Structure formats: C-alpha cells, structure tokens
C-alpha cells in the first residue's frame, strides 16, 4: 500500500506535490505513447487491477500526516487515472480530508468526453490535460491510442468541460521530433487552443528516457514552435534541458518585439538575453513598457 503515495516532488509550476498513484501495481492506460518512460503495454479501456477507495484514502491520510507542508495532492497513475472506476467517490473522500491542500489530476484527456469523468474532474482544484495532437493521424501514431478513441471527441469533451469547470485548467503539449512538430500539427493545435482558452499551456519535450526510440526537440526549436502559437495564449515553455543556445544582445525595440510575439518567463529571459539586454529589460519594466502577468503560479512578462 505504501507505493500508492510517492514524493514529495518540488515543481516550479505546482509547488510541493505529494503523488497519489491509482495503479501502483502495473501500467493501466488507454494510450501507449511513444515517449512514455514506462515499458510498452497493451492499451485498455478500463482498469483490470483495481484498488479500493478505502486503501487509497488510508494511504493519503498517512501521507498528509507525514508531510504537513504539501501544496498539492497530485492524482496520477502508472497509466491513466480516469480509468479508475471509483474516481468520483475517491475525490469526494479526499476533499473531506485534504484541508487547505489543493488537488490536481494529471490526465491524457482520452476520456474527457464521458459525463462521469467530467463530473469527477469538476471536483479537483486543478486539472492538467495532455493534448499532443489535434489530428487523428497524429494521435494514433504518437499517443498510440486505444481503439475507438477519437481526437474530435477529446476536443469536444475538453470544450464542454471548460464551459462548466471553475478551477485551473492546464493543457500540456509534449513535442516529439518529426512527429508533432510539423507546421500543420502546430496550426491545428493553435486553432483549437484559441477556442479552449485554458488557464495555462505547458509546451515541453521528452526529458526522461522514452520506451521507444523517439527524440526530443531542443529549447531553440521549442521557442520557434512557441512563436507559431497566437501571442494571446498563456504558453509556458516547460523544458530547458539540452539548452545549447547562447544569450544574445537585444535592443530595446527587439525586446519589445520579442515579447509581442510571445510572453516570456524569467527563466526564458535569463537564457535568451545577455547581461546588457537584461538591464534594458529591467529599464522597460521600470518604465511600464513591459508588465508581469501571473498565470497559475507562473509569472510571464509581456509587452504593454
């Protein structure tokens, strides 16, 4: 039962997190993503190895007693947590004991069109949904979805969920070299995300050893891809590993032009701007030509 709870893990985006694994015994998922760090496994529609609500709640209680400075309880799984058949009952029980700790669920969104899943997810403080692909061809090739899972139903389900959800909705796009980094895939994602308007979009790439021989893109490529999304979208570049880029000199005009295309975080600024450019950035901030905007725990700087 101990392996139901893992962590705590420190996250820049979510704070100090204690993990709750709804499938600690084996991988149970409706996707078999090429980039998954877990070994390949046959996709499934529902869990065939199921923990009781009582087992999980007991483990959560113990975890909260041991770690009393937790910011967020993160519900996840060796696979997909929404396949857990008692998710609705479980989140009701967790909400009774969590106190001021926030709840977060990490889902691949494959079941988001199902009313019972939406009902359970409504009860979380934060929901993070993956959306690597906005086309069916990409979903089958990259996420290797279970038979019958349709990207248009996922997209419609997310829109319906967003309409009623009052918490923080984060969408994660994980970019894999040669698979979903093509202009037509990014265009399709951009068009859809403009309709969805999530609280934040995390744009990342592979940073753990994947099950299959697929490759990450570099920070420079992620930055270029981010410019293909509409500048109004709250997009956060979540991966800075393998950053070979050397900082550059930016004029005042170039700083403002860059921020008009894509709001940047402090980490981006430190990677992209040399020392003189960072001083210019501070001057622009002081003169209110740039303003900070906080979105779900991440501070962005954008042109006024």
C-alpha positions as CSV (number, residue, x, y, z in Angstrom):
1,X,0.0,0.0,0.0
2,X,3.0,2.3,0.6
3,X,3.6,2.7,-3.1
4,X,0.2,4.4,-3.6
5,X,1.9,7.6,-2.2
6,X,5.1,8.9,-3.7
7,X,7.2,12.1,-3.3
8,X,7.1,14.8,-2.2
9,X,8.2,16.3,-5.5
10,X,9.1,20.0,-5.9
11,X,7.6,21.5,-9.1
12,X,8.1,25.1,-10.4
13,X,4.6,25.1,-11.7
14,X,2.6,23.4,-8.9
15,X,4.7,23.8,-5.7
16,X,5.4,20.9,-3.3
17,X,3.4,17.9,-4.5
18,X,2.6,14.6,-3.0
19,X,1.7,11.9,-5.6
20,X,-1.2,9.5,-5.4
21,X,-0.8,6.6,-7.8
22,X,-4.2,4.9,-8.7
23,X,-2.4,2.0,-10.4
24,X,0.8,1.2,-8.4
25,X,0.9,-2.4,-9.4
26,X,1.2,-2.1,-13.2
27,X,0.7,0.2,-16.2
28,X,-3.0,0.5,-17.0
29,X,-3.6,3.0,-19.8
30,X,-5.7,3.7,-22.9
31,X,-2.6,5.2,-24.6
32,X,0.8,3.6,-25.2
33,X,2.7,6.8,-26.0
34,X,6.0,6.5,-27.9
35,X,7.6,8.9,-25.4
36,X,6.3,7.1,-22.2
37,X,9.0,6.3,-19.7
38,X,7.0,3.1,-18.7
39,X,7.6,-0.1,-20.6
40,X,5.2,-0.6,-23.6
41,X,1.9,-2.3,-22.5
42,X,-1.3,-3.3,-24.3
43,X,-3.8,-0.4,-24.1
44,X,-7.1,-1.0,-22.2
45,X,-10.5,0.6,-21.9
46,X,-10.7,0.2,-18.1
47,X,-8.6,-1.0,-15.2
48,X,-8.5,-4.8,-14.5
49,X,-6.5,-4.4,-11.3
50,X,-8.4,-2.1,-9.0
51,X,-7.6,-0.7,-5.6
52,X,-10.4,0.0,-3.1
53,X,-11.3,3.7,-2.3
54,X,-10.5,2.8,1.4
55,X,-7.0,1.6,0.6
56,X,-6.2,4.9,-1.3
57,X,-7.8,7.2,1.3
58,X,-5.9,5.5,4.1
59,X,-2.6,6.0,2.2
60,X,-3.5,9.6,1.5
61,X,-4.3,10.2,5.2
62,X,-0.9,8.8,6.2
63,X,0.9,10.8,3.6
64,X,-0.7,14.0,4.7
65,X,0.2,13.3,8.4
66,X,3.9,12.6,7.4
67,X,4.1,15.7,5.1
68,X,2.2,18.6,6.5
69,X,3.7,21.3,4.2
70,X,2.3,19.9,1.0
71,X,0.9,22.4,-1.6
72,X,-0.9,19.9,-3.8
73,X,-2.0,16.3,-3.8
74,X,-1.4,15.1,-7.4
75,X,-3.6,12.2,-8.5
76,X,-1.9,10.2,-11.2
77,X,-1.3,6.6,-12.2
78,X,1.0,4.1,-13.9
79,X,-1.1,4.9,-16.9
80,X,-4.4,6.9,-16.9
81,X,-6.0,7.9,-13.6
82,X,-9.5,8.4,-15.1
83,X,-9.7,4.7,-15.9
84,X,-10.0,4.2,-12.1
85,X,-13.7,3.2,-11.8
86,X,-14.3,4.9,-8.4
87,X,-12.7,8.3,-9.2
88,X,-15.8,10.3,-8.3
89,X,-16.2,8.6,-4.9
90,X,-12.4,8.9,-4.3
91,X,-12.2,12.7,-4.9
92,X,-15.2,13.2,-2.6
93,X,-13.3,11.3,0.2
94,X,-10.0,13.2,-0.5
95,X,-11.8,16.5,-0.4
96,X,-13.1,15.7,3.1
97,X,-9.6,15.2,4.5
98,X,-7.3,17.5,2.4
99,X,-7.7,20.7,4.4
100,X,-6.1,23.6,2.6
101,X,-4.1,21.3,0.3
102,X,-5.0,21.7,-3.4
103,X,-5.9,18.7,-5.5
104,X,-4.6,18.2,-9.0
105,X,-5.1,15.4,-11.5
106,X,-2.9,14.6,-14.5
107,X,-4.9,13.0,-17.3
108,X,-4.3,12.2,-21.0
109,X,-7.8,13.6,-21.7
110,X,-8.8,10.5,-23.7
111,X,-12.0,10.0,-21.5
112,X,-12.8,13.7,-21.1
113,X,-16.0,13.4,-23.3
114,X,-17.5,11.0,-20.7
115,X,-20.0,12.7,-18.4
116,X,-19.0,10.6,-15.3
117,X,-15.3,11.6,-15.9
118,X,-16.2,15.3,-16.2
119,X,-18.3,15.0,-13.0
120,X,-15.3,13.7,-11.1
121,X,-12.8,16.2,-12.6
122,X,-15.1,19.1,-11.7
123,X,-14.2,18.4,-8.0
124,X,-10.5,18.9,-8.4
125,X,-8.9,22.3,-7.8
126,X,-6.6,21.9,-10.8
127,X,-6.9,19.7,-13.9
128,X,-3.9,19.1,-16.2
129,X,-4.9,17.5,-19.6
130,X,-2.4,16.4,-22.2
131,X,-3.1,17.3,-25.9
132,X,-0.1,16.3,-28.0
133,X,-2.1,16.2,-31.2
134,X,-5.1,17.9,-32.7
135,X,-5.5,15.4,-35.6
136,X,-6.5,11.8,-35.5
137,X,-3.5,10.6,-37.6
138,X,-1.0,12.2,-35.1
139,X,-3.0,10.7,-32.1
140,X,-2.7,7.2,-33.5
141,X,1.0,7.5,-34.4
142,X,2.3,9.4,-31.4
143,X,0.0,8.5,-28.5
144,X,-1.0,5.1,-29.9
145,X,-4.5,5.4,-28.5
146,X,-6.8,2.5,-27.7
147,X,-9.3,1.5,-30.4
148,X,-12.3,3.8,-30.6
149,X,-10.6,6.9,-29.1
150,X,-11.2,9.8,-31.4
151,X,-9.4,13.2,-31.2
152,X,-12.5,15.2,-32.2
153,X,-14.4,13.7,-29.3
154,X,-11.5,14.6,-27.0
155,X,-11.5,18.2,-28.3
156,X,-15.3,18.5,-27.9
157,X,-15.1,17.0,-24.4
158,X,-12.5,19.4,-23.3
159,X,-14.6,22.4,-24.6
160,X,-17.6,21.1,-22.8
161,X,-15.6,20.5,-19.6
162,X,-14.1,24.0,-19.7
163,X,-17.6,25.5,-20.1
164,X,-18.5,24.3,-16.6
165,X,-15.2,24.0,-14.8
166,X,-14.3,26.7,-12.3
167,X,-10.8,25.5,-11.3
168,X,-7.4,25.9,-13.1
169,X,-7.2,24.1,-16.4
170,X,-3.7,23.5,-17.7
171,X,-3.0,21.8,-21.1
172,X,0.3,20.1,-21.7
173,X,1.7,19.7,-25.3
174,X,4.7,17.4,-25.5
175,X,6.6,17.9,-28.7
176,X,8.4,14.9,-30.3
177,X,10.9,15.4,-33.1
178,X,9.4,14.6,-36.6
179,X,6.0,13.5,-35.1
180,X,4.0,16.5,-33.9
181,X,6.5,19.4,-34.6
182,X,5.3,19.9,-38.2
183,X,3.7,23.3,-39.1
184,X,0.3,21.7,-39.9
185,X,0.1,20.0,-36.5
186,X,1.0,23.2,-34.6
187,X,-1.5,25.2,-36.7
188,X,-4.3,22.7,-35.8
189,X,-3.3,22.9,-32.1
190,X,-3.2,26.7,-32.1
191,X,-6.7,27.0,-33.7
192,X,-8.1,24.6,-31.1
193,X,-6.4,26.2,-28.1
194,X,-7.7,29.6,-29.1
195,X,-11.2,28.1,-28.7
196,X,-10.4,26.3,-25.5
197,X,-8.7,29.2,-23.7
198,X,-7.1,27.2,-20.9
199,X,-5.6,28.8,-17.8
200,X,-2.1,27.9,-19.0
201,X,-0.4,25.8,-21.7
202,X,2.8,23.9,-20.9
203,X,4.9,23.4,-24.1
204,X,7.6,20.7,-23.4
205,X,9.5,17.9,-24.9
206,X,10.9,14.5,-23.8
207,X,13.1,14.8,-20.7
208,X,13.1,11.2,-19.4
209,X,14.3,8.0,-21.2
210,X,11.4,7.0,-23.5
211,X,10.1,3.5,-24.1
212,X,10.7,3.8,-27.9
213,X,13.5,5.4,-30.0
214,X,12.0,8.9,-30.3
215,X,13.8,12.2,-29.9
216,X,13.2,15.5,-28.1
217,X,13.4,18.8,-29.7
218,X,15.8,21.5,-28.4
219,X,14.9,24.6,-26.4
220,X,15.6,26.7,-29.5
221,X,13.1,24.5,-31.5
222,X,10.5,24.8,-28.7
223,X,11.0,28.6,-28.7
224,X,10.5,28.7,-32.5
225,X,7.4,26.5,-32.2
226,X,6.0,28.8,-29.5
227,X,6.1,31.7,-31.9
228,X,3.7,29.7,-34.2
229,X,1.0,29.9,-31.5
230,X,-1.1,33.0,-31.0
231,X,0.7,35.5,-28.7
232,X,-2.5,35.9,-26.6
233,X,-2.2,32.2,-25.4
234,X,-0.7,31.8,-21.9
235,X,2.0,29.5,-23.2
236,X,4.9,28.4,-20.9
237,X,8.0,26.7,-22.3
238,X,8.3,23.9,-19.7
239,X,11.6,22.3,-20.8
240,X,15.1,23.9,-20.7
241,X,17.2,20.7,-20.7
242,X,19.7,20.5,-23.6
243,X,19.8,24.3,-23.9
244,X,22.7,25.0,-26.2
245,X,21.6,28.5,-27.1
246,X,23.9,31.3,-26.1
247,X,22.4,34.5,-24.8
248,X,22.2,37.4,-27.3
249,X,22.2,41.1,-27.4
250,X,18.7,42.6,-27.8
251,X,18.0,46.3,-28.4
252,X,15.0,47.9,-26.6
253,X,13.0,47.5,-29.8
254,X,13.9,43.9,-30.2
255,X,13.0,43.1,-26.6
256,X,9.5,44.6,-27.1
257,X,9.1,42.9,-30.5
258,X,10.0,39.5,-28.9
259,X,7.6,40.0,-26.1
260,X,4.8,41.0,-28.5
261,X,5.2,37.6,-30.2
262,X,5.5,35.5,-27.1
263,X,5.3,36.5,-23.4
264,X,8.4,35.1,-21.6
265,X,9.2,33.9,-18.1
266,X,12.3,35.0,-16.0
267,X,13.9,31.7,-17.0
268,X,13.5,32.4,-20.7
269,X,14.9,35.9,-20.2
270,X,18.0,34.5,-18.5
271,X,18.5,32.0,-21.3
272,X,17.9,34.4,-24.2
273,X,19.2,37.8,-23.1
274,X,22.8,38.7,-22.3
275,X,23.6,40.9,-19.3
276,X,23.2,44.2,-21.1
277,X,19.9,43.1,-22.6
278,X,18.7,42.1,-19.2
279,X,19.4,45.6,-17.9
280,X,17.4,47.0,-20.9
281,X,14.6,44.6,-20.0
282,X,14.6,45.9,-16.3
283,X,14.5,49.5,-17.7
284,X,11.5,48.7,-19.8
285,X,9.8,47.1,-16.8
286,X,10.6,50.2,-14.7
287,X,9.1,52.4,-17.4
288,X,5.9,50.2,-17.6
289,X,6.6,49.3,-21.2
290,X,6.5,45.7,-20.0
291,X,4.2,44.2,-17.4
292,X,4.3,40.9,-15.4
293,X,1.2,38.7,-15.6
294,X,0.8,35.7,-13.2
295,X,-1.0,32.6,-14.7
296,X,-1.5,29.6,-12.4
297,X,1.7,30.1,-10.5
298,X,3.9,31.1,-13.4
299,X,5.0,34.8,-13.9
300,X,5.1,35.9,-17.6
301,X,6.4,39.2,-18.9
302,X,4.5,40.8,-21.8
303,X,4.6,44.0,-23.8
304,X,2.1,46.6,-22.6
